[in-house]
Amino acid sequence: MQRVLTSVTLLGLLVATAAAFAITEHLKLIKSPIFGVQVSSGPVFARHSGAKAVFSPVCKCQTSVARIRFRLRHPQRATVSIVEEGGPKVATLVDNQLLGAHSLQHFPWNGRTEVVGAPVPDGVYNPQVKLGDHTYTFANKITVDTVPPGVHATGPKRDLFAGPGRSIAVRYELNEKAHPLVYLGNRKIILGHQTRPSSKIKWNGKLDGRSLPAGTYVLSIGARDLAGNETPAAKRKQVTVVLRYIELAPDRISARSGRPFKVHVTTASRRYAWRLGQRHGERRGRILRLRAPTTPGRYRLVVAVNGHATTAVVRVHK
């Protein structure tokens, strides 16, 4: 009798296990009424579950709006909302609206509350869709970030002898991951691709692909974070760069008539042109050796490279 009871019990367990397995497999075959979920704060959509979009409602840029997209398997009335992660609803994007099947539904959110219309506090939010009696909260997170990045430190005053392949590195430190920005006056001239909090960015002395004249320039260093916020002008850090193409030392020379003299030439180019009185030529190297004119007087030694020139005064005496 005991063996019979044990067999019956075992058989019951096997039947229950098989039924549970069958139910589980059946549930796996039941497809979600929502599919093709995409969440983004810019032109590229995050398609996988758990992906995060970061945007700033106040940046006035392409990441100032969060975009939610999905498809329904069957036509249904839907309410699309934004809820604070672990908290209440903050905005309703569409209320009990009939949506078609399989077509891509697109719902932008400007990061503002539906009641007051003010930007929501910085934090993490989730899209939520209600279909009939069922509510689906997406795993895709939307992060609202309205705080611009801060620049903690930059390099000191720098000299740049500009030329082919030459640039100057400006070091910076940021308080978050962001793209470094370089401004010349009010004009943005460089947007760095990397988002390291601490690194360096290079400038080659050009604007719109053209070399700027030699002189002193003030660069402003800021940043743009992943949400699109940019460091305001008042909080950017400034770096002074002295842009040079060629330099002569000394720039005042005294030489005897008809006798040789030399000048130290500093430039980034391999060759340079020179002119002294009626004579001219091309040279390379850091030391320019010439012979003074035979007639005493005051002469201009002009040394040029790539359209940029500098002058030294040569006084010739007997």
DOZA-566184 format. One record per atom (N, C-alpha, C, O, CB): z, y, x. Coordinates in steps of 0.05 Angstrom, whole numbers, plus 5000, padded with zeros to 4 digits. Glycine has a CB too. Layout:
! DOZA-566184
ZYX ...
//
This chain:
! DOZA-566184
500049765017 500050005000 500050255017 498650455011 502450004981 501650245039 501750475057 499050535070 498250765072 503950435079 497650305077 495050345089 493050465070 491450625077 494050075099 493250395044 491550505024 491950805021 490050955019 491950364997 494550885020 495151165017 494151325041 493151545039 498251205014 494451205065 493551345089 490551375089 489551585097 494451185115 489151175080 486251185079 485351395059 483451545064 485050915071 486751405036 486051605016 486551885026 484852065022 487751554990 488751925040 489452185051 487352275071 486352505071 492252185064 486652085089 484652145110 481952215097 480552405105 484251915128 481252065076 478752115062 478752385049 476752535049 478151895041 481052455038 481352725026 480952945046 479653155040 484052755012 482152905069 481853115090 478953145099 478053365104 483653045115 477652915102 474852925110 473153065089 471353225096 473752645114 473653005063 472153145042 472753445042 470853605039 472953025015 475253515045 475953805046 474653945069 473654165066 479053835047 474753815092 473453935116 470553975112 469354175119 473953755141 469253765101 466353785096 465754005076 463754145079 465253515086 467454035055 466954245036 467254525048 465754705043 468954215012 469354545065 469854805078 467554875096 466655105097 472454805094 466554675111 464254725128 461754805112 460354985120 463654465145 461354665090 459054735073 459255015063 457255165062 458854535050 461655095054 462055365044 461555575066 460255775061 464955405032 462555515090 462255695112 459255735119 458255955123 463755595137 457855505120 454955525126 453455665104 451555815110 453855245130 454355635079 452955775057 453456075059 451556235055 454055675030 455856145067 456456435070 454856555092 453956785091 459456475075 454356395113 452756495135 449856555126 448556735137 452656295158 448956395107 446256425097 445956665078 443656765073 445256175083 448156765068 448057005050 447757255067 449557325082 450657015032 445557385064 444957615081 446357865069 446657895045 441957665083 447058045088 448358295079 446258455064 443858455070 449358455104 447158605043 445258775028 444259015044 442359145036 446558865003 445559065067 444759285084 443859175111 445158995122 447159495088 441659275121 440659185147 439159415161 438559615149 438858925145 438559375186 437159575202 438659835206 437560045205 434559635188 441259805210 442960045213 442360185240 442260065261 445959965212 441960445238 441460615262 443160865260 443360995239 438460685264 444460935282 446061175283 445461335308 445261215330 449161115281 445061595306 444261755329 445162035326 445562135304 441261735334 445262175349 445762465349 443362615360 443362855364 448262545364 441262465366 438862575378 436362425370 436462285350 439062595409 434262435386 431762295379 431861995382 430261855371 429562405395 433761895398 433961605403 436161485386 438461585387 434461545433 435561285371 437561165353 438860925366 437660765380 436161075327 441560905361 443060675370 442860455349 443960485327 446060745376 441560235356 440960035336 443059805335 443259675314 438259915341 444559765356 446359545356 449059615344 449959845345 446759435384 450459415333 453059455321 455059545341 455159445363 453959195308 456559745334 458659855352 457660075369 459260195384 459759635369 455060145368 453960365384 455260625375 456060665352 450960375382 455360815394 456761065389 454861295392 453361315412 459261095407 454961485373 453361735375 455361965380 457461975367 451661775349 454662145398 456262375404 454762625397 452462655406 457262375434 455962805382 454463055375 456463285371 458863245368 452763015350 455263525372 456863765368 455663935346 453364025349 456963935395 457063975324 455964135302 455464425309 454164575293 457864115278 456564525331 456364805338 454564865362 454465095371 459164915343 453164665372 451764705398 449064835394 447864935414 451364435411 447964845370 445264955365 443164825383 441564965395 445265265369 443264565383 441464405400 440564165384 441264135361 442764325427 438963985397 437863755383 440063545376 439563365360 435763625399 442463575388 444663395382 446763525364 449063465366 445963285408 445863715347 447763855329 448063715303 449663795286 446864135325 446563495299 446663345274 446763045280 445362945298 444163405256 448462905265 448562615267 446662495246 446562605224 451462495264 445262285253 443362175234 443961875229 444361725248 440462195245 444161805204 444761535196 442361415181 441261545163 447361515178 441461185189 439161055176 439860765171 441260635187 436561085194 438860665149 439160375143 437160295121 435760475110 442060315134 436960045116 435259935095 436859765076 438859645084 432859775107 436059745051 437259575031 435459345024 432959375023 438059735005 436559105020 434958875012 433958894983 431958774976 436558625017 435559024966 434859054938 435359344929 437059474940 436458854921 433859444909 434359704899 437259724888 438059544872 432359784877 438659924896 441459954886 442260244887 441160404901 443359784904 444260304870 445460564872 447560564894 449160384897 446860644844 447460774911 449160784934 450461054937 449361264930 447560724959 452861044948 454361294956 454761274986 456061084996 457061324940 453761465000 453961475029 455961685037 455661925030 451161525043 457961615052 460061795060 460661775090 459761595104 462661735044 462161975100 463161975127 466261965125 467462125111 462162225143 467461775139 470361745138 471461775167 470161695186 471161475126 473761895168 475161915194 476061635202 477061485185 477562115193 475761565227 476561295235 479561255229 481261385240 475961255265 480061055212 482760995205 483961205186 486361205182 484460975229 482261375174 483261585157 481661625132 480161445124 483461845173 481761865120 480461915094 477561985097 476462025119 481962135079 476262015074 473462105073 473362405078 475062555068 472162035046 471362495094 471162785100 468662905088 468563145084 471162825130 466662735082 464162845072 462662635056 462762395063 462362965094 461262715035 459462535020 456662635023 455962865017 460262534989 454962455034 452162535040 450362495015 448462645011 451062375063 450962284999 449462244975 451362094956 452861914964 446762084980 451262164930 453162044911 451661894889 450262014873 454962274898 452161634888 451061454867 448061504863 447261544840 452661504841 446661494884 443761534882 442261274884 442961094900 442761734904 440161244868 438560994868 436760994893 435161174897 436960964843 437160794910 435560764934 433760524932 434560314921 437360744959 431360544942 429460324941 429960114961 431560144980 426660434945 428659884958 428959654975 427159674999 424859764997 428559394960 428159605023 426659565048 425759835060 425259835085 424259395043 425460045046 424660295058 426960415074 429360385067 423760495036 426360555095 428360665113 429660915100 428261105094 427160735141 432260895096 433761115084 434961285107 436161185126 436061015065 434661545105 435461725126 437461935115 436862075095 433061875139 439861955127 441862135118 443062295141 444562185157 444161985102 442362555144 443462715166 446262815158 446762875135 441662945173 447962845178 450662965173 450963195194 450663155218 452862755176 451663435183 451963665201 454763695212 455363905225 451263905185 456463495209 459063505221 460963695207 462963785218 458863595249 460463755181 462163935166 463363795142 462263595132 460564185158 465563905132 466763785108 465263875083 463964075083 469763875106 465463705062 463963765038 465363975021 464164105004 463563515022 467964015025 469564205008 469364485019 468564665005 472464115007 470164525044 470264795056 467664855071 466865095072 472564815076 466364655081 463864705096 464364775125 462564865139 462264925084 466864745134 467564805162 467164555179 467364335169 470464915164 466764595205 466464355223 469064185222 471264295221 465964445252 468663925222 470963745222 472263755249 471063835269 470063455214 474863685251 476163675277 474763475296 473663275287 479063605274 474963525322 473863335341 475163065337 477663055333 474263445370 473662855339 474762595336 472562395330 470162445333 476762585313 473362155321 471561935316 471261885286 473261885272 472461675331 468861845276 468261805248 466361575245 464961495263 467062065236 466261465220 464561235214 462961285188 464061395169 466260975211 460461205188 458961215163 459960995144 460760775153 455861175168 459861045118 460860855098 458860855075 458061075065 463760925089 458160615065 456360595043 457660425021 458660205026 453660465051 457660534996 458760394973 456460304956 454860464947 460760574957 456360034951 454359914934 455859764911 457059554916 452459724949 455859874888 457359754865 460359744872 461559954877 456259464861 461459504871 464359484876 464959424905 467359394912 465559254859 462959424922 463359354950 462959604968 461059754964 461559124959 464659644987 464459865006 464059745034 465559575043 466960045005 462059855048 461459755075 461859985095 460560195093 458459655077 463659945114 464160145135 462760055160 463259835170 467260185140 460960215170 459360145194 461060135219 462960305222 456960335197 460459955236 461859945262 460860155281 462260225300 461559665275 458560265275 457460485291 459160735289 459660835268 454560545283 460160825312 461961055312 460461315317 458461325331 464161015334 461461525304 460361795309 462561965320 464662005308 459261925282 462162065344 464262235357 463462525356 461262605364 464562145387 465262685345 464762975343 466263105367 468663075370 465763095316 464763255383 465863385406 464763675408 462263705411 465163235433 466463875405 465564155405 466564305429 466064545431 466464285379 467864175448 468964315471 466964305494 466164095503 471664175480 466164535504 464264545526 465564455552 467964485556 463064825530 463964335570 465064245596 465864475613 464664695613 463064075610 467964435629 468964635648 468064565676 467964335684 471964665646 467464775692 466764745720 469164815736 470165045736 464264925728 470164615751 472664655766 472264775793 473864935802 474064395769 470064705807 469664805834 466664785841 465264615832 471364645855 465864965859 463164965869 463265035899 465365105910 461265155854 460965005912 460865065940 461065365946 460665525928 458364955952 461565435972 461765715980 458965835985 456965715978 463465736006 458966075997 456466206003 454766036022 455865926041 456966486015 452166016016 450465836032 447965996042 447066186029 449565596016 446865906065 444366006075 442265786072 442865546077 444566096104 439865846063 437765656060 435265756074 434165956067 437165606030 434465606095 431865656107 429865486092 429465256097 431865596138 428565616073 426765476054 424165396068 423265526087 426165636030 423065176058 420565076069 419964806057 421464716040 420565066100 417764686066 417064416056 419264216059 420164166081 414564316069 420064106037 422163896038 424964006041 426863846043 421563706059 425364266043 427964386047 429264466021 427964556003 427764626066 431864426019 433464515996 436364556004 437164466026 433264305972 437864675987 440664715992 442264565971 441564565948 441365015992 444364435980 446064275962 448464435953 449964535970 446964005975 448864465927 451164605916 453064395904 452264255886 450264815895 455364375914 457364175904 458764295880 459264535878 459364095926 459464115861 460864195837 462763985828 462563745836 458864265814 464664055811 466563875798 466763955769 467164185763 469363875812 466563755751 466763805723 469163655711 470163465723 464163715708 470063745688 472363605676 471663375657 473363265644 474063815660 469063315656 468063085640 465263015650 464063155665 468063155609 464262785640 461562715647 459662905633 459762935608 461062415638 457863025648 456063215637 453663255657 453863195680 457463485632 451563375646 449263435663 449663715675 450163905661 446563435646 449563735702 449864005714 447564185708 445264095705 450163975745 448064445705 446064645700 446264865721 448464935729 446464765671 443964965729 443865185748 442265415735 440065375725 442565095775 443465655736 442265895725 441666095747 443266115766 444066015703 439466235745 438866465762 438766705744 436866735729 436166425779 440866865745 441167075724 441866935698 443666775697 438667245722 440367005677 440766875651 438866645647 438666535625 440567075629 437366585667 435166385664 436066115674 437066085697 432666475678 435765905658 436465635666 434165525684 431865505674 436965445642 434765445708 432665365726 432865065734 430864945743 432665525751 435164945730 435464655737 437264525716 439364625709 436664625766 436464295707 438064115691 438263855705 436263705708 436864075662 440663785715 441063535730 440963295711 441863315688 443763545745 439963075721 439662835705 442262665705 442962545684 437362665715 443662665727 446062495728 448362635713 448362875709 446862445757 450462475706 452662575691 455362525705 457362485691 452762455662 455362515731 457762475746 459562725744 458562945746 457162395775 462162685742 463962915741 464063075768 464663305768 466762835734 463362935789 463463065816 461062975832 460662745836 466062995831 459363175840 457063105856 455863365867 457263555871 454862955838 453263365872 451963605882 449163625870 448063425861 451763595913 448163865869 445463915858 443964085877 445164265890 445664045829 441364045880 439764175900 437964385889 436864355867 438163975916 437564605905 435664815897 433864865922 434864885944 437165075888 431264895917 429364925939 428365205942 426465255957 427064745935 429665395929 428865675932 426465755915 425165955921 428365735960 425765595895 423465645879 424165705850 426265625840 421465415880 422365855837 422665905808 419865865796 417965985804 423666205803 419865685776 417265605764 415265505784 412865555782 416065845748 416265355804 414565245824 413665435846 412165345864 412165135811 414465685845 413665885865 416065965882 418265995873 412466125852 415465995908 417666075926 418466365921 416766545918 416766035956 421066415920 422066685916 422066835942 422166705964 424866675904 421967095942 422067255967 424767205981 426767145968 421667555961 424767246006 427267226021 429267436011 428467656003 426767266052 431767366010 433867546000 436267395992 436567155997 432767705977 438067535979 440667425970 440467375940 439767555924 443067605977 441167135931 441067055903 443766935894 445066805910 438766855898 444466995869 446966895858 446266675837 444966735817 448667125845 447066435843 446666215824 449166175808 451366195818 445865955839 448866115782 451166045765 451065745758 448965645751 451166225739 453365615761 453465325757 455065275731 457365355729 454765185781 453765125713 455065045688 454464755683 453664605701 454265225664 454664665658 454064385652 453564355622 454364535606 456464205660 452264145614 451764065586 452763785582 451863595596 448664085579 454763755564 455863485560 454163315542 452063405532 458663515548 454963065537 453362885522 452962965493 451162875480 454562605523 454863135483 454663225455 452763465453 451963535430 457363305445 452063585475 450263825475 451664085480 450364295481 448863835449 454264085483 455764335489 455164425517 455164265536 458764295485 454764685520 454164805547 456464995555 457565135538 451464945547 456965005581 458965185591 458165475585 455965545592 459365145622 459865635573 459165915567 458766075593 459966005613 461266045549 457166285591 456566445615 459066545629 459166555654 454766675608 461066625614 463466745626 465066545642 466666615659 465166865604 464666285637 466166075651 464565915672 465565725683 467365885631 462066005676 460565875698 461565975725 462566195728 457565935694 461165805745 461965875772 459465975788 457265865785 463265635786 459966175804 457666295819 457666215848 459766185861 457766605816 455266185858 454866115886 452666305897 450566335885 453965815890 453266435919 451366625931 449766475952 450866345970 452766865944 447066495950 445266355968 443566575982 442266735969 443466145954 443566566009 441866746024 439366586031 439366396046 443266846051 437166676019 434566536022 432966656045 432366886045 432966545996 432366486065 430866566088 428466386092 428466156084 432566576113 426366496105 424066326112 423566326142 422766126153 421566436098 424266546155 423866566184 425766786194 426166986182 420966626191 426966736217 428766926229 428366936259 427966736273 431766836223 428367186270 427967236298 430567336311 431967496299 425667436303 431167236335 433567326349 432867346379 432067146392 435967126345 433167586390 434167826376 431867956361 429567896365 435268036397 432568146343 430568286328 429868556341 428168706331 431468336299 431168616363 430568856379 430368766408 432268666420 432669086376 428068796420 427468686446 426668906466 425069086458 425268476445 427668896490 426869086511 425468916533 426668736543 429369246522 422968996540 421468836560 419969026578 419169246570 419568646546 419568946602 417969096621 415069056616 414268826608 418669026651 413369256621 410469236615 409169006631 409568986655 409069506621 407668846616 406268626628 407968386636 406968196648 404868726652 410568396631 412368186639 412968006614 412868096591 414968296651 413567746620 414167566598 416867616585 418767716599 413967276607 417167546560 419767556546 419767326525 417667206520 420167836532 422067266514 422167046495 423867136471 425567306472 423366796508 423267006448 424667046423 425366776411 423666596411 422967226403 427766756400 428566506386 427566526357 428166716343 431666466388 426166316348 425066306321 426466086306 426565856314 421966266322 427466156282 428665956265 427065946239 426766146225 431666026259 426065716232 424465676208 424365376201 424965206218 421565786212 423765326176 423565046167 420764936171 420364686168 424365026138 418865106178 416065006181 415564926210 416865016229 414165236173 413664746213 412964646240 411464856256 411864866281 411364396238 409765006243 408165206258 408565486245 409265506221 405165126258 408065686261 408265966251 406266136265 405366066288 411166076254 405466356253 403566536264 405066786275 407166856265 401466626243 403966906297 405167136308 403067346314 400767286318 406767066334 403967606314 402167826321 403868036336 405968116327 400867946296 402768126359 403968336375 401768516385 400168446402 405568216400 401668766374 399568946380 396868826370 396668766347 399368996410 394968806389 392368696381 392168396386 390168266379 390168836398 394268286397 394167996402 395567836380 397367936366 395567936429 394567596376 395767426355 395267136362 393667076379 394667496327 396566956348 396266666353 398066506336 399466606318 396666606382 398166246341 399966056327 401565906348 400665836369 398365866309 404065846341 405765686358 407565496342 407665516317 407565876375 408865326356 410965156345 413365156364 413065216388 409864876338 415665076354 417965066371 419865296365 419165486352 417165066399 422265266375 424365466370 424265716388 425465916382 427065346372 422765696410 422665926428 419766016430 417965866437 423765846456 419366266424 416766396425 416566556451 418066746455 416166576400 414866476470 414566606496 411966776495 409866666490 414566406519 412267036500 410067216500 410167396525 412167406540 409967386475 407967546529 407867736551 407668016539 406068066521 405467686571 409268196548 409368466538 406668616544 405468566564 411668626549 405868796526 403468956531 403869116557 406069176566 402869156508 401569196570 401769346595 402369636591 403269776609 399169316611 401769736566 402270016561 405070046549 405669926528 400170126542 406770216561 409470256550 409370366521 407470516514 411170446568 411370316505 411370416478 413070236460 414370046469 408570446467 412870286435 414370136415 412469966399 410470076388 415970326396 412869706397 411069516384 412669356363 415069326364 409769336405 411069256344 412269076324 411268796329 408868736330 411469176295 413168616332 412568326333 412968206305 415168206295 414368186354 410768116293 410868006266 410467696268 408467606280 408668136248 412267556257 412067256257 412067176227 413767256212 414567126272 410167016220 409766946191 409466646188 408466506205 407367086179 410366546164 409966266157 409666256126 411366356111 412366096167 407566126117 407066076089 407266336072 408266336050 409065876078 406166546083 406066806068 408566966070 408767186059 405566746040 410666876085 413067026089 413267106118 412666956136 415566846081 414067356122 414067466149 416567616155 417967716137 411667656153 417267636181 419467796190 418567936215 416667856228 422067616195 419968156222 419168326244 421368376264 423668406257 418168596232 420568386289 422368476310 421068716325 418668736327 422968236331 422768896334 421769126349 421869076379 423868986390 423469376342 419569116391 419369076421 418869346434 416869476429 416968876427 420769426450 420469676466 419669596494 421069456509 423169836466 417269696502 416069636528 416469876546 415770106539 413069556525 417469826570 417970046589 416869956616 416269716621 420970116591 416570146635 415570086661 417669936678 417169866701 414670346676 
//
